[in-house]
């Protein structure tokens, strides 16, 4: 039986219009929430921010939430609140966006990369333990694709070694670990509300914590290190105009209209989560018996709201490179992506002295993965098109 000609070789694409790997969903409720704020007295530093923070606490189960300008700002402030400084080390995974490691650099600390579990793709607790030195002060554990890391094991390691656990939950809004919402477990948890994430504010981020001391510090740090609370001042005054900068902070504030959009999106989190789970189930059923493809394993403890769906190519059964597979999918108008280039592969990290070979599992994973479309507004035809395109390319390149 003749192989179907791929679009990249002149055949007919599966789709006539491009389908991206991620996309926001905005409805009339979201639009009206933003309009309401735009017509109000406050565009920033107003009540919509506190309201959004309360909603995030309700969803995650955390006691406190601090909304900030983006997910990278959230990571930076979490490291600052943890007391990370020059000479310290922060352990994280290389399979993540650069911000998960850059947040240590922002504080003058050294990122230390621990390898991943080759089946779950999340940071391996045993590798965290092996990477600890007297200079280690924190762990940034990333919930890659939305699956929670092995939090109990990592928390135990952190407790034994007096380390702060920062959970990077940019991918895992809506995920639960052993029945608890992600955001209520680690010392601090950071979120992102970028448009490809489960809920969006255009930009935006947040840090959740159960520690009141950390919470108050985060509030100051997001607003220049300034406080109006007399109890926090070095030179208190009850004058109505008085405020005091007690430490060096940043302008990482979020606007009220962004916060209103995020809160409106958070009100739909159950719908968003359920739809993503349904798409993941369809994909898993479609690809689980395709020997040319390998699927990410999920730990029983994680009830996952997936941000990304990763296909891992079984190179022993395919006569193509990952680049050829990637380009072929793009030609079929399925605009896949790769998540992620190992952080220490980037030229900036090379200049800092990092080199390939640090994390063999992560490096092998990187060579074999593509992220296929996964977002709330995908319809049945979109999902069928993805499956059809993947199977078309697998059929063309398979070794037998």
Secondary structure, 3 states (H helix, E strand, C coil): CCCCCCHHHCCCCCCCCCEECCCCCCCHHHHHHHHHHHCCCCCECCHHHHHHHHHHHHHHCCCEEEEECEHHHHHHHHHHHCCCCCCCEEEEECCCCCHHHHHHHHCCCEEEEECECCCCCCECHHHHHHHCCCCEEEEEEECHHHCCCCHHHHHHHHHHCCCEEEEECCCCCCCEECCEECCCCCCEEEEECECCCCCCCECEEEEEECCHHHHHHHHHHCECCEECCHHHCCCCCCCCCCCEECCCCCECCCEHHHHHHHHHHHCCHHHHHHHHHHHHHHHHHHHCCCCCEEECCCCCCEECCCCCEEEEECHHHECCCHHHHHHHHHHCCEECECCCCCHHHCHHHHHCCCCCCCCHHHHHHHCCEEEECCCCCCCHHHHHHHHHHHHHHHHHHECC
